[in-house]
Amino acid sequence: MKKIKCYEHKKVLVLGLALSGVNAAKLLHSLGALVTVNDYKNFDENPQAQELLESGIRVVTGGHPVELLDEDFEWVVKNPGIMYNNPIIMKAVEKGVPVITEVELAYEVAESMIIGITGTNGKTTTTTMIAELLNAERSKGQAFVAGNIGTPASLVAQKATRDDEIIMELSSFQLMGITQLRPHIAVITNIYSAHLDYHGTREEYVAAKMSITKNQTEEDYLIVNWDQPELRKLSQQSKATIVPFSRKEILENGVYLQDDVIFYQGEPVMAKETILIPGDHNVENAMAAIAVAKLLNQENGVIRTSLEQFAGVKHRTQFVREWNERRFYNDSKATNTLATENALKGFNDPVILLAGGLDRGNNFDELIPVMNKKVKALIVFGETATKLSETGTEAGIPTILSVQNVEAAVPVAYELSEPNDVILLSPACASWDQYRSFEVRGDAFIHSVEQLIEEATEEEE
């Protein structure tokens, strides 16, 4: 870790805790900053604040008092989930106090190469794939995953060395708070509309995503999805060397498909069909990961072996089990229609789709064409059950049933299934109407599948 001096004896406000806030506060404290942590949760119910206080860090809890900004802080480190219309943030901006996020701190102290991954969909899968490819048959150093994937970047940056890389998944929320962060390799998987409740406009959301390349130079690389005309145009903003990837066009300077073989700059790397996880979106994720691996001189044989064995990231079109000639997949991370559409397109066998969740006011018309081609039965639950039932009817799905929740959906799906069917949880909605997170919802699905098989096996005995 670099022993930087810029925060020494300087007053820094860390706004919001969770993992990123806790680790930002600890890092700043170790760098000699005069840290104040402010968290909305009351102190008695806030073990993280209690831990920081015991470490000698000042904590203010139970709200976000604007008066804190009267203390002449020189930086505010904001939790990514706190919106920019928060009164403290607005006052800090008004006073000219820099507002950054924890990933900026990580970059400032990191000795290792930073590889940044962003995009609307596919970030976590691509991040994980890249780490798998770079760690395969490695004799020195390690590729760490960090950032929006769940492990605070500031924690990883303290232990990563010059022999390592940090593969940093970066959300639009995090990217809005960078000033110096400069990935040597940046990846933009795709751009669609998302998080408009946070950003206000699509233009602001896209601008946040493009911040990943704003500090790059011609010595750096930007890997970008060339099948999106918008990203082709946006990439012109970057000073980095562009490395495009495409499923539809031959690109001699990038990664492309030809006769179902993935090529890198004219060199065959692997057959598309040998990628273990299904779907064209995962082919795109693999192509982006291959671009990173090839830029860092990984061998083709190692790339092939790794991607042929990569079973996916939990809750992201995750293969759970095959039983009685039925395959169960957990895609609980599919919290929007595009993600569910991509998941469905990845299967050639008939699908029994489990879908539903939080009602955000949108409709599901985009799913009608793919439902019509792929889905033989639809089981719905949650706040959007009625909307999704109507969508399924329009798509001509013959069997549509409504149940209480995911746990109830699994045995119903099995009863409707036949050999070679796919039973897919891909909700197209956030989980918060019934489950604390998409992870909890996905775990409920996995447990229900295991329970179904266990009970059926006991009956047979």
C-alpha positions as CSV (number, residue, x, y, z in Angstrom):
1,M,0.0,0.0,0.0
2,K,1.2,3.5,-0.8
3,K,1.8,5.6,2.3
4,I,0.2,8.8,0.9
5,K,0.3,12.0,3.0
6,C,-2.5,14.1,1.5
7,Y,-5.0,13.1,4.3
8,E,-2.6,13.5,7.2
9,H,-4.1,15.8,9.9
10,K,-6.9,16.7,7.5
11,K,-10.6,16.6,8.5
12,V,-12.6,14.1,6.6
13,L,-16.3,13.3,6.9
14,V,-17.3,9.7,6.0
15,L,-21.0,9.8,5.2
16,G,-22.8,6.4,5.6
17,L,-21.3,3.2,6.8
18,A,-21.9,-0.3,5.5
19,L,-18.8,-2.2,4.4
20,S,-17.4,0.6,2.2
21,G,-17.9,3.3,4.8
22,V,-16.3,1.3,7.6
23,N,-13.3,0.4,5.6
24,A,-12.9,3.9,4.2
25,A,-13.0,5.3,7.8
26,K,-10.4,2.8,8.9
27,L,-8.1,3.5,6.0
28,L,-8.3,7.3,6.4
29,H,-7.6,6.9,10.2
30,S,-4.5,4.8,9.4
31,L,-3.4,7.6,7.0
32,G,-3.5,10.1,9.8
33,A,-6.8,11.8,8.9
34,L,-9.1,13.4,11.5
35,V,-12.1,11.2,10.7
36,T,-15.7,11.8,11.6
37,V,-18.2,9.1,10.6
38,N,-21.9,10.0,10.2
39,D,-24.5,7.3,9.9
40,Y,-28.3,7.4,9.9
41,K,-28.8,4.4,12.2
42,N,-28.9,5.0,15.9
43,F,-25.7,4.3,17.9
44,D,-27.3,1.6,20.1
45,E,-28.3,-0.4,17.0
46,N,-25.1,0.3,15.1
47,P,-22.3,-2.2,15.9
48,Q,-20.2,-0.7,13.1
49,A,-20.3,2.7,14.6
50,Q,-19.5,1.2,18.0
51,E,-16.5,-0.6,16.6
52,L,-15.2,2.6,15.0
53,L,-15.6,4.6,18.2
54,E,-13.6,2.0,20.0
55,S,-10.9,2.5,17.4
56,G,-10.6,6.1,18.2
57,I,-12.8,7.4,15.4
58,R,-15.4,10.1,16.1
59,V,-19.0,8.9,15.2
60,V,-22.2,10.9,14.8
61,T,-25.3,8.7,14.5
62,G,-29.1,8.9,14.4
63,G,-29.4,11.2,11.4
64,H,-27.5,13.4,8.9
65,P,-27.3,16.9,10.5
66,V,-26.4,19.5,8.0
67,E,-24.6,21.4,10.7
68,L,-21.7,19.0,10.4
69,L,-20.6,20.8,7.4
70,D,-19.9,23.9,9.5
71,E,-16.8,22.1,10.8
72,D,-14.7,22.8,7.7
73,F,-14.1,19.3,6.5
74,E,-11.7,19.1,3.6
75,W,-13.2,16.0,2.0
76,V,-16.5,14.1,2.2
77,V,-16.3,10.3,1.4
78,K,-19.9,9.3,0.5
79,N,-21.5,5.9,0.7
80,P,-22.5,5.1,-3.0
81,G,-26.1,4.6,-2.0
82,I,-26.5,8.1,-0.6
83,M,-28.0,10.3,-3.3
84,Y,-26.5,13.6,-4.3
85,N,-29.6,15.5,-3.2
86,N,-28.9,14.6,0.4
87,P,-28.7,18.0,2.2
88,I,-25.2,17.3,3.5
89,I,-23.9,16.5,0.1
90,M,-25.6,19.5,-1.4
91,K,-24.1,21.8,1.2
92,A,-20.6,20.2,0.7
93,V,-20.9,20.8,-3.1
94,E,-22.1,24.4,-2.4
95,K,-19.0,25.0,-0.2
96,G,-16.7,23.5,-2.7
97,V,-15.8,20.5,-0.5
98,P,-14.7,17.5,-2.7
99,V,-17.2,14.6,-2.5
100,I,-15.6,11.2,-3.4
101,T,-16.4,7.6,-2.9
102,E,-14.4,4.8,-1.3
103,V,-13.1,3.4,-4.6
104,E,-11.2,6.7,-5.1
105,L,-9.4,6.1,-1.8
106,A,-8.6,2.6,-3.0
107,Y,-7.0,3.9,-6.2
108,E,-4.9,6.5,-4.3
109,V,-3.3,3.9,-2.1
110,A,-3.1,0.9,-4.5
111,E,0.2,-0.3,-5.7
112,S,-1.3,-2.9,-8.1
113,M,-2.8,-2.5,-11.5
114,I,-6.5,-1.5,-11.6
115,I,-8.8,-3.2,-14.0
116,G,-12.2,-1.4,-13.9
117,I,-15.5,-3.1,-15.0
118,T,-18.8,-1.2,-15.5
119,G,-21.9,-1.5,-17.6
120,T,-25.6,-2.0,-17.0
121,N,-25.6,-5.8,-17.0
122,G,-22.9,-8.4,-16.8
123,K,-20.5,-6.5,-14.5
124,T,-20.2,-9.2,-11.8
125,T,-20.0,-12.1,-14.3
126,T,-17.3,-10.3,-16.3
127,T,-15.4,-9.3,-13.2
128,T,-15.4,-12.9,-11.9
129,M,-14.4,-14.3,-15.3
130,I,-11.5,-12.0,-15.6
131,A,-10.2,-13.0,-12.2
132,E,-10.6,-16.7,-13.1
133,L,-8.6,-16.2,-16.4
134,L,-5.8,-14.2,-14.8
135,N,-5.4,-16.5,-11.8
136,A,-5.3,-19.7,-13.8
137,E,-1.9,-21.4,-13.8
138,R,-0.4,-18.3,-12.2
139,S,3.0,-18.6,-10.5
140,K,3.3,-15.1,-9.0
141,G,0.8,-12.6,-7.6
142,Q,-3.0,-12.7,-7.6
143,A,-6.0,-11.1,-9.3
144,F,-8.3,-9.8,-6.6
145,V,-12.0,-8.9,-7.1
146,A,-13.3,-5.8,-5.3
147,G,-15.7,-2.9,-5.5
148,N,-19.4,-3.3,-6.2
149,I,-19.0,-7.1,-6.3
150,G,-19.1,-7.0,-2.4
151,T,-15.5,-6.7,-1.2
152,P,-14.6,-3.0,-0.4
153,A,-11.9,-1.9,-2.8
154,S,-10.1,0.1,0.0
155,L,-9.7,-3.1,1.9
156,V,-8.2,-5.0,-1.0
157,A,-5.9,-2.1,-2.0
158,Q,-4.2,-2.3,1.3
159,K,-3.0,-5.8,0.8
160,A,-2.5,-6.0,-3.0
161,T,1.1,-5.7,-4.2
162,R,2.8,-4.7,-7.5
163,D,2.6,-8.4,-8.5
164,D,-1.2,-8.3,-8.2
165,E,-4.2,-6.9,-10.1
166,I,-7.4,-5.5,-8.6
167,I,-10.4,-6.3,-10.8
168,M,-12.7,-3.6,-9.6
169,E,-16.5,-3.8,-10.4
170,L,-17.7,-0.2,-10.5
171,S,-21.3,1.0,-10.3
172,S,-22.5,4.3,-11.7
173,F,-23.0,5.4,-8.0
174,Q,-19.3,4.8,-7.3
175,L,-18.1,6.3,-10.6
176,M,-19.8,9.6,-9.9
177,G,-17.4,10.1,-7.0
178,I,-14.1,9.7,-8.7
179,T,-11.5,12.4,-9.4
180,Q,-8.2,10.6,-10.1
181,L,-9.2,6.9,-10.5
182,R,-7.5,5.7,-13.7
183,P,-7.9,2.0,-14.6
184,H,-5.1,0.7,-16.8
185,I,-7.8,-1.4,-18.4
186,A,-11.4,-0.4,-18.4
187,V,-14.4,-2.5,-19.6
188,I,-17.9,-1.3,-20.5
189,T,-20.0,-4.3,-21.0
190,N,-23.1,-2.5,-22.3
191,I,-25.3,0.6,-21.7
192,Y,-29.1,0.5,-21.1
193,S,-31.4,2.7,-19.0
194,A,-31.1,2.0,-15.3
195,H,-31.1,3.6,-11.9
196,L,-33.0,6.6,-13.2
197,D,-34.6,7.1,-9.7
198,Y,-31.0,7.8,-8.5
199,H,-29.6,9.7,-11.5
200,G,-32.7,11.6,-12.6
201,T,-31.9,11.3,-16.3
202,R,-30.4,8.8,-18.6
203,E,-27.8,11.3,-19.7
204,E,-26.5,11.6,-16.1
205,Y,-26.5,7.8,-15.8
206,V,-24.5,7.4,-19.0
207,A,-22.1,10.2,-18.0
208,A,-21.5,8.4,-14.7
209,K,-20.6,5.2,-16.6
210,M,-18.3,7.0,-18.9
211,S,-16.4,8.4,-15.9
212,I,-14.5,5.0,-15.9
213,T,-12.4,6.3,-18.8
214,K,-12.2,10.0,-18.1
215,N,-8.7,9.8,-16.6
216,Q,-7.3,7.2,-19.0
217,T,-4.5,8.1,-21.4
218,E,-3.2,6.5,-24.7
219,E,-1.2,4.2,-22.5
220,D,-4.4,2.6,-21.2
221,Y,-7.1,0.4,-22.8
222,L,-10.9,0.7,-23.0
223,I,-12.7,-2.5,-23.9
224,V,-16.1,-1.7,-25.2
225,N,-19.2,-3.5,-26.7
226,W,-19.1,-2.5,-30.4
227,D,-22.5,-4.0,-31.1
228,Q,-24.0,-0.9,-29.4
229,P,-23.9,2.2,-31.6
230,E,-24.2,4.4,-28.6
231,L,-21.0,2.9,-27.1
232,R,-19.2,3.3,-30.4
233,K,-20.0,7.0,-30.3
234,L,-19.3,7.4,-26.5
235,S,-15.9,5.7,-26.8
236,Q,-14.8,8.6,-28.9
237,Q,-14.6,10.6,-25.6
238,S,-11.8,8.4,-24.4
239,K,-8.1,9.0,-24.9
240,A,-7.4,5.3,-24.2
241,T,-6.6,2.7,-26.9
242,I,-10.0,1.2,-27.9
243,V,-10.3,-2.6,-27.9
244,P,-13.8,-3.4,-29.2
245,F,-15.7,-6.7,-29.0
246,S,-18.6,-7.9,-31.2
247,R,-20.8,-10.9,-31.8
248,K,-21.9,-9.4,-35.1
249,E,-18.9,-7.9,-36.8
250,I,-15.3,-8.9,-37.6
251,L,-13.0,-6.6,-35.8
252,E,-9.3,-7.1,-36.6
253,N,-8.3,-4.8,-33.7
254,G,-10.5,-6.6,-31.1
255,V,-12.5,-9.7,-30.1
256,Y,-15.1,-11.1,-32.5
257,L,-17.1,-14.1,-33.6
258,Q,-16.5,-15.8,-36.9
259,D,-18.2,-19.2,-37.7
260,D,-19.0,-19.5,-34.0
261,V,-15.3,-19.2,-33.0
262,I,-14.1,-16.4,-30.8
263,F,-11.1,-14.6,-32.3
264,Y,-8.7,-12.0,-30.7
265,Q,-7.1,-9.8,-33.3
266,G,-7.3,-12.5,-36.0
267,E,-6.2,-15.3,-33.7
268,P,-8.7,-18.1,-32.8
269,V,-9.1,-18.5,-29.1
270,M,-12.0,-20.9,-28.5
271,A,-15.3,-22.1,-29.8
272,K,-18.4,-20.2,-28.7
273,E,-20.3,-23.4,-27.8
274,T,-17.7,-24.5,-25.3
275,I,-18.5,-21.6,-22.9
276,L,-20.3,-23.4,-20.1
277,I,-22.8,-20.7,-19.0
278,P,-25.7,-20.2,-21.5
279,G,-26.7,-17.1,-23.5
280,D,-25.4,-14.6,-26.0
281,H,-25.0,-12.1,-23.1
282,N,-22.5,-14.5,-21.5
283,V,-20.7,-14.8,-24.8
284,E,-20.3,-11.0,-24.7
285,N,-19.1,-11.2,-21.1
286,A,-16.6,-13.9,-22.1
287,M,-15.3,-11.8,-25.0
288,A,-14.7,-8.8,-22.8
289,A,-12.8,-11.1,-20.3
290,I,-10.8,-12.6,-23.1
291,A,-9.8,-9.1,-24.2
292,V,-8.4,-8.4,-20.8
293,A,-6.6,-11.7,-20.5
294,K,-5.0,-11.3,-23.9
295,L,-3.9,-7.8,-23.2
296,L,-2.1,-9.3,-20.1
297,N,-0.6,-12.1,-22.2
298,Q,-2.6,-15.0,-20.9
299,E,-2.3,-18.2,-23.1
300,N,-5.2,-19.3,-25.3
301,G,-5.2,-22.8,-23.8
302,V,-5.5,-21.4,-20.3
303,I,-8.4,-19.2,-21.4
304,R,-10.2,-22.1,-23.1
305,T,-9.9,-24.4,-20.1
306,S,-11.0,-21.7,-17.6
307,L,-14.1,-20.6,-19.6
308,E,-15.1,-24.2,-20.3
309,Q,-15.2,-24.8,-16.6
310,F,-16.7,-21.5,-15.4
311,A,-20.1,-22.4,-14.0
312,G,-21.3,-18.8,-13.5
313,V,-21.7,-16.5,-10.5
314,K,-24.2,-17.3,-7.9
315,H,-27.7,-15.9,-8.6
316,R,-26.7,-15.1,-12.2
317,T,-28.1,-17.8,-14.5
318,Q,-26.4,-20.2,-12.0
319,F,-26.8,-23.9,-12.8
320,V,-28.2,-25.4,-9.6
321,R,-29.0,-29.0,-10.3
322,E,-30.1,-31.5,-12.9
323,W,-32.7,-34.0,-11.6
324,N,-35.1,-36.4,-13.4
325,E,-33.9,-34.8,-16.7
326,R,-34.9,-31.3,-15.5
327,R,-32.4,-28.6,-15.1
328,F,-32.8,-25.9,-12.5
329,Y,-31.2,-22.4,-12.9
330,N,-31.1,-19.6,-10.4
331,D,-31.1,-16.2,-12.0
332,S,-32.4,-14.2,-9.0
333,K,-30.1,-11.3,-10.0
334,A,-32.4,-10.6,-13.0
335,T,-34.1,-7.6,-11.5
336,N,-35.1,-6.0,-14.8
337,T,-36.8,-7.2,-18.0
338,L,-33.5,-7.1,-20.1
339,A,-31.8,-9.5,-17.7
340,T,-34.7,-11.9,-17.9
341,E,-34.8,-11.6,-21.7
342,N,-31.1,-12.4,-21.9
343,A,-31.5,-15.4,-19.6
344,L,-34.4,-16.8,-21.7
345,K,-32.5,-16.4,-24.9
346,G,-29.8,-18.6,-23.5
347,F,-31.9,-21.8,-23.5
348,N,-32.9,-24.0,-26.4
349,D,-35.1,-26.3,-24.4
350,P,-38.6,-25.4,-23.1
351,V,-38.6,-23.1,-20.0
352,I,-40.9,-23.0,-17.0
353,L,-40.3,-19.4,-15.9
354,L,-40.6,-18.3,-12.2
355,A,-41.0,-14.5,-12.1
356,G,-42.3,-11.6,-10.0
357,G,-41.3,-9.2,-7.3
358,L,-41.4,-5.5,-6.5
359,D,-43.7,-3.3,-8.6
360,R,-41.7,-0.3,-9.8
361,G,-44.5,0.9,-12.1
362,N,-43.1,-0.5,-15.3
363,N,-44.7,-3.0,-17.7
364,F,-43.2,-6.2,-19.1
365,D,-44.1,-5.9,-22.8
366,E,-40.5,-6.3,-23.8
367,L,-40.6,-9.9,-22.7
368,I,-43.6,-10.9,-24.9
369,P,-41.6,-12.0,-28.0
370,V,-39.0,-14.1,-26.1
371,M,-41.7,-15.5,-23.8
372,N,-43.7,-16.6,-26.9
373,K,-40.7,-18.5,-28.2
374,K,-39.2,-19.9,-25.0
375,V,-41.7,-20.2,-22.2
376,K,-44.1,-23.2,-21.9
377,A,-45.4,-22.3,-18.4
378,L,-45.2,-19.2,-16.3
379,I,-45.4,-19.1,-12.5
380,V,-45.8,-15.6,-10.9
381,F,-45.6,-14.2,-7.4
382,G,-45.1,-10.9,-5.6
383,E,-46.5,-7.5,-6.3
384,T,-46.1,-7.9,-10.1
385,A,-47.9,-11.2,-10.3
386,T,-51.0,-9.7,-12.0
387,K,-48.9,-7.7,-14.5
388,L,-46.8,-10.6,-15.4
389,S,-49.8,-12.9,-15.8
390,E,-51.2,-10.4,-18.3
391,T,-47.9,-10.3,-20.1
392,G,-47.8,-14.1,-20.3
393,T,-51.4,-14.2,-21.7
394,E,-50.4,-11.7,-24.4
395,A,-47.4,-13.9,-25.2
396,G,-49.7,-16.9,-25.7
397,I,-48.3,-19.0,-22.8
398,P,-50.8,-21.8,-22.2
399,T,-50.2,-22.3,-18.5
400,I,-50.0,-19.4,-16.1
401,L,-50.2,-19.9,-12.3
402,S,-50.0,-17.5,-9.4
403,V,-48.4,-18.6,-6.1
404,Q,-47.4,-16.9,-2.9
405,N,-43.6,-16.8,-3.3
406,V,-40.5,-18.5,-4.7
407,E,-40.7,-21.4,-2.2
408,A,-44.2,-22.2,-3.4
409,A,-43.3,-21.9,-7.0
410,V,-40.6,-24.6,-7.1
411,P,-42.8,-27.7,-6.5
412,V,-45.5,-26.3,-8.8
413,A,-43.0,-25.8,-11.5
414,Y,-41.7,-29.3,-11.2
415,E,-45.3,-30.8,-11.4
416,L,-45.7,-28.9,-14.7
417,S,-42.4,-30.0,-16.1
418,E,-41.4,-32.8,-18.4
419,P,-38.0,-34.3,-19.2
420,N,-35.5,-31.9,-20.8
421,D,-37.4,-28.8,-19.4
422,V,-35.5,-25.9,-17.8
423,I,-36.9,-24.6,-14.6
424,L,-35.7,-21.0,-14.4
425,L,-36.0,-18.4,-11.6
426,S,-35.5,-15.1,-13.5
427,P,-37.8,-12.7,-11.7
428,A,-37.5,-9.5,-13.9
429,C,-38.1,-7.6,-10.7
430,A,-36.3,-6.5,-7.6
431,S,-36.9,-8.7,-4.5
432,W,-37.8,-6.2,-1.8
433,D,-41.5,-6.8,-1.7
434,Q,-40.9,-10.2,-0.2
435,Y,-37.1,-10.8,0.3
436,R,-34.4,-8.6,1.8
437,S,-32.2,-9.0,-1.2
438,F,-31.9,-10.9,-4.5
439,E,-29.4,-13.2,-2.8
440,V,-31.9,-14.2,-0.1
441,R,-34.5,-14.8,-2.9
442,G,-32.0,-17.0,-4.8
443,D,-31.0,-18.9,-1.7
444,A,-34.7,-19.6,-1.1
445,F,-35.0,-21.1,-4.6
446,I,-31.9,-23.2,-4.2
447,H,-33.1,-24.5,-0.8
448,S,-36.6,-25.3,-2.3
449,V,-35.0,-27.3,-5.2
450,E,-32.9,-29.3,-2.7
451,Q,-35.9,-29.8,-0.5
452,L,-38.0,-31.0,-3.5
453,I,-35.4,-33.5,-4.5
454,E,-34.8,-34.7,-0.9
455,E,-38.6,-35.3,-0.3
456,A,-39.1,-37.0,-3.6
457,T,-36.1,-39.3,-2.9
458,E,-37.4,-40.2,0.5
459,E,-40.8,-41.1,-1.0
460,E,-39.1,-43.4,-3.5
461,E,-37.2,-45.2,-0.7
